[in-house]
Amino acid sequence: MFVMLEGVSPPSEKACAGDSESQELLEHYHARVFAAGGRTLEEELEGILSRSVTRSTLSVDPVSETGVMQFTLGEPSR
């Protein structure tokens, strides 16, 4: 399952992402923050969808201010 996000980066991040090294650091930062708190979101999705979430990731492009959350779903619960 994919969730598309718009406007996820504040203007300060967009301004800082002018070079590839800074952009890479910001992308890594967003991924780490999501990894630290993503389990709560996974649990909510599991309850709503009655399917396990086997993997989740977040990718953010601070320049375009867009992001994508990807959830890999397991088999339906019985």
DOLO-429037 format. One record per atom (N, C-alpha, C): atom name; residue in three letters; x, y, z. Coordinates in steps of 0.02 Angstrom, whole numbers. Atoms other than C-alpha are relative to their C-alpha. Layout:
+----+-----+--------+--------+--------+
|  a |   r |      X |      Y |      Z |
+----+-----+--------+--------+--------+
| CA | ala |      X |      Y |      Z |
...
+----+-----+--------+--------+--------+
//
This chain:
+----+-----+--------+--------+--------+
|  a |   r |      X |      Y |      Z |
+----+-----+--------+--------+--------+
|  N | met |     42 |    -57 |      0 |
| CA | met |      0 |      0 |      0 |
|  C | met |     45 |     61 |      0 |
|  N | phe |    -38 |    -62 |      2 |
| CA | phe |     66 |    172 |    -43 |
|  C | phe |    -44 |     58 |     23 |
|  N | val |     33 |    -62 |    -21 |
| CA | val |     18 |    337 |     38 |
|  C | val |     42 |     58 |    -24 |
|  N | met |    -36 |    -57 |     28 |
| CA | met |     67 |    493 |    -57 |
|  C | met |    -12 |     60 |     46 |
|  N | leu |      3 |    -58 |    -44 |
| CA | leu |    104 |    649 |     47 |
|  C | leu |     23 |     62 |    -38 |
|  N | glu |    -20 |    -63 |     30 |
| CA | glu |    113 |    829 |    -10 |
|  C | glu |     10 |     52 |     56 |
|  N | gly |    -12 |    -52 |    -49 |
| CA | gly |    183 |    978 |     85 |
|  C | gly |     30 |    -24 |     65 |
|  N | val |    -26 |     30 |    -62 |
| CA | val |    278 |    870 |    209 |
|  C | val |     63 |     35 |     25 |
|  N | ser |    -62 |    -33 |    -21 |
| CA | ser |    436 |    976 |    213 |
|  C | ser |    -14 |     74 |     13 |
|  N | pro |      8 |    -72 |    -12 |
| CA | pro |    436 |   1147 |    295 |
|  C | pro |     46 |     40 |    -46 |
|  N | pro |    -42 |    -41 |     44 |
| CA | pro |    509 |   1292 |    195 |
|  C | pro |     74 |      1 |     19 |
|  N | ser |    -70 |     -1 |    -21 |
| CA | ser |    667 |   1288 |    300 |
|  C | ser |     38 |    -61 |    -26 |
|  N | glu |    -32 |     60 |     27 |
| CA | glu |    704 |   1109 |    245 |
|  C | glu |     11 |      7 |    -75 |
|  N | lys |     -7 |    -10 |     72 |
| CA | lys |    672 |   1153 |     64 |
|  C | lys |     59 |     45 |    -15 |
|  N | ala |    -56 |    -47 |     10 |
| CA | ala |    795 |   1298 |     79 |
|  C | ala |     67 |    -34 |     14 |
|  N | cys |    -62 |     34 |    -18 |
| CA | cys |    926 |   1185 |    160 |
|  C | cys |     19 |    -55 |    -49 |
|  N | ala |    -11 |     57 |     44 |
| CA | ala |    909 |   1049 |     28 |
|  C | ala |     28 |     21 |    -68 |
|  N | gly |    -26 |    -26 |     63 |
| CA | gly |    997 |   1152 |   -106 |
|  C | gly |     55 |    -41 |    -31 |
|  N | asp |    -53 |     42 |     27 |
| CA | asp |   1143 |   1033 |   -124 |
|  C | asp |    -14 |    -73 |     16 |
|  N | ser |     16 |     71 |     -6 |
| CA | ser |   1143 |    845 |   -140 |
|  C | ser |     18 |    -29 |     69 |
|  N | glu |    -19 |     26 |    -65 |
| CA | glu |   1234 |    813 |     25 |
|  C | glu |    -52 |     19 |     53 |
|  N | ser |     52 |    -21 |    -47 |
| CA | ser |   1107 |    915 |    125 |
|  C | ser |    -65 |    -37 |    -12 |
|  N | gln |     62 |     36 |     17 |
| CA | gln |    962 |    834 |     33 |
|  C | gln |      4 |    -72 |     25 |
|  N | glu |     -8 |     69 |    -23 |
| CA | glu |   1031 |    662 |     72 |
|  C | glu |     -6 |     -5 |     76 |
|  N | leu |      5 |     -1 |    -74 |
| CA | leu |   1048 |    706 |    258 |
|  C | leu |    -73 |      8 |     22 |
|  N | leu |     70 |    -10 |    -18 |
| CA | leu |    868 |    767 |    264 |
|  C | leu |    -41 |    -63 |    -15 |
|  N | glu |     35 |     62 |     16 |
| CA | glu |    804 |    610 |    177 |
|  C | glu |     15 |    -54 |     52 |
|  N | his |    -20 |     49 |    -51 |
| CA | his |    901 |    502 |    300 |
|  C | his |    -34 |     16 |     67 |
|  N | tyr |     32 |    -21 |    -62 |
| CA | tyr |    832 |    603 |    446 |
|  C | tyr |    -73 |    -21 |      2 |
|  N | his |     71 |     18 |      3 |
| CA | his |    651 |    577 |    391 |
|  C | his |     -9 |    -76 |      5 |
|  N | ala |      4 |     74 |     -2 |
| CA | ala |    680 |    390 |    366 |
|  C | ala |     12 |    -25 |     71 |
|  N | arg |    -15 |     22 |    -69 |
| CA | arg |    755 |    372 |    541 |
|  C | arg |    -56 |     17 |     48 |
|  N | val |     55 |    -19 |    -43 |
| CA | val |    615 |    468 |    625 |
|  C | val |    -60 |    -46 |    -11 |
|  N | phe |     56 |     46 |     16 |
| CA | phe |    485 |    360 |    535 |
|  C | phe |     15 |    -69 |     28 |
|  N | ala |    -19 |     66 |    -26 |
| CA | ala |    579 |    202 |    583 |
|  C | ala |    -10 |     -3 |     76 |
|  N | ala |      5 |     -1 |    -73 |
| CA | ala |    577 |    255 |    766 |
|  C | ala |    -73 |     -1 |     23 |
|  N | gly |     70 |     -4 |    -23 |
| CA | gly |    389 |    288 |    774 |
|  C | gly |    -50 |    -34 |    -44 |
|  N | gly |     45 |     30 |     49 |
| CA | gly |    316 |    193 |    628 |
|  C | gly |    -40 |    -59 |     24 |
|  N | arg |     36 |     60 |    -24 |
| CA | arg |    263 |     40 |    728 |
|  C | arg |    -71 |     17 |     23 |
|  N | thr |     67 |    -21 |    -22 |
| CA | thr |    116 |    136 |    803 |
|  C | thr |    -47 |      6 |    -60 |
|  N | leu |     40 |     -6 |     62 |
| CA | leu |     53 |    178 |    628 |
|  C | leu |    -15 |    -69 |    -30 |
|  N | glu |     10 |     69 |     26 |
| CA | glu |     78 |     -3 |    573 |
|  C | glu |    -55 |    -35 |     39 |
|  N | glu |     51 |     32 |    -42 |
| CA | glu |    -27 |    -64 |    720 |
|  C | glu |    -70 |     26 |    -16 |
|  N | glu |     65 |    -29 |     18 |
| CA | glu |   -167 |     56 |    676 |
|  C | glu |    -25 |    -27 |    -67 |
|  N | leu |     19 |     27 |     65 |
| CA | leu |   -166 |     -2 |    495 |
|  C | leu |    -20 |    -73 |      5 |
|  N | glu |     17 |     71 |     -9 |
| CA | glu |   -167 |   -184 |    549 |
|  C | glu |    -71 |     -7 |     28 |
|  N | gly |     67 |      2 |    -28 |
| CA | gly |   -324 |   -150 |    652 |
|  C | gly |    -53 |     20 |    -50 |
|  N | ile |     48 |    -24 |     49 |
| CA | ile |   -411 |    -57 |    511 |
|  C | ile |     -7 |    -50 |    -58 |
|  N | leu |      0 |     42 |     60 |
| CA | leu |   -362 |   -175 |    369 |
|  C | leu |     -6 |    -74 |     14 |
|  N | ser |      0 |     71 |    -20 |
| CA | ser |   -361 |   -340 |    466 |
|  C | ser |     53 |    -39 |    -39 |
|  N | arg |    -58 |     31 |     33 |
| CA | arg |   -193 |   -378 |    385 |
|  C | arg |     62 |     23 |     37 |
|  N | ser |    -62 |    -19 |    -33 |
| CA | ser |    -19 |   -379 |    457 |
|  C | ser |     40 |     46 |    -46 |
|  N | val |    -47 |    -41 |     38 |
| CA | val |    108 |   -249 |    403 |
|  C | val |     69 |    -30 |     12 |
|  N | thr |    -65 |     34 |     -7 |
| CA | thr |    272 |   -338 |    369 |
|  C | thr |     59 |     47 |     -8 |
|  N | arg |    -54 |    -48 |     11 |
| CA | arg |    373 |   -185 |    320 |
|  C | arg |    -31 |     67 |    -15 |
|  N | ser |     22 |    -68 |     17 |
| CA | ser |    353 |      4 |    310 |
|  C | ser |     60 |     45 |     -8 |
|  N | thr |    -54 |    -49 |     12 |
| CA | thr |    460 |    145 |    244 |
|  C | thr |    -31 |     67 |    -16 |
|  N | leu |     19 |    -68 |     19 |
| CA | leu |    449 |    332 |    218 |
|  C | leu |     57 |     29 |    -41 |
|  N | ser |    -48 |    -36 |     41 |
| CA | ser |    537 |    425 |     79 |
|  C | ser |    -26 |     71 |     -8 |
|  N | val |     20 |    -70 |      6 |
| CA | val |    534 |    616 |     79 |
|  C | val |     49 |     35 |    -46 |
|  N | asp |    -40 |    -43 |     43 |
| CA | asp |    597 |    733 |    -56 |
|  C | asp |    -10 |     71 |     25 |
|  N | pro |      9 |    -66 |    -29 |
| CA | pro |    626 |    898 |     36 |
|  C | pro |     -4 |     55 |    -52 |
|  N | val |      2 |    -52 |     52 |
| CA | val |    646 |    995 |   -127 |
|  C | val |    -71 |      7 |    -27 |
|  N | ser |     68 |     -2 |     27 |
| CA | ser |    475 |    948 |   -197 |
|  C | ser |    -53 |      0 |     55 |
|  N | glu |     44 |      2 |    -58 |
| CA | glu |    400 |    937 |    -21 |
|  C | glu |    -50 |    -57 |     -3 |
|  N | thr |     44 |     57 |      5 |
| CA | thr |    324 |    768 |    -61 |
|  C | thr |     31 |    -60 |     36 |
|  N | gly |    -24 |     60 |    -32 |
| CA | gly |    337 |    600 |     23 |
|  C | gly |    -43 |    -60 |    -19 |
|  N | val |     36 |     61 |     14 |
| CA | val |    285 |    420 |      2 |
|  C | val |     11 |    -47 |     59 |
|  N | met |     -4 |     53 |    -49 |
| CA | met |    245 |    297 |    140 |
|  C | met |    -18 |    -65 |    -36 |
|  N | gln |     13 |     64 |     31 |
| CA | gln |    253 |    116 |     84 |
|  C | gln |     -9 |    -52 |     55 |
|  N | phe |     14 |     53 |    -47 |
| CA | phe |    175 |    -26 |    182 |
|  C | phe |     -7 |    -65 |    -38 |
|  N | thr |      6 |     66 |     28 |
| CA | thr |    201 |   -207 |    136 |
|  C | thr |    -48 |    -39 |     45 |
|  N | leu |     52 |     34 |    -38 |
| CA | leu |     48 |   -305 |    190 |
|  C | leu |      7 |    -75 |     -4 |
|  N | gly |      0 |     73 |     -1 |
| CA | gly |     40 |   -486 |    242 |
|  C | gly |    -69 |    -27 |    -17 |
|  N | glu |     63 |     33 |     14 |
| CA | glu |   -102 |   -608 |    225 |
|  C | glu |    -56 |     28 |     45 |
|  N | pro |     56 |    -23 |    -42 |
| CA | pro |   -276 |   -560 |    288 |
|  C | pro |     -5 |    -41 |     64 |
|  N | ser |     12 |     35 |    -64 |
| CA | ser |   -313 |   -604 |    470 |
|  C | ser |    -64 |    -39 |     -5 |
|  N | arg |     62 |     40 |      1 |
| CA | arg |   -442 |   -738 |    500 |
|  C | arg |    -37 |      7 |     64 |
+----+-----+--------+--------+--------+
//
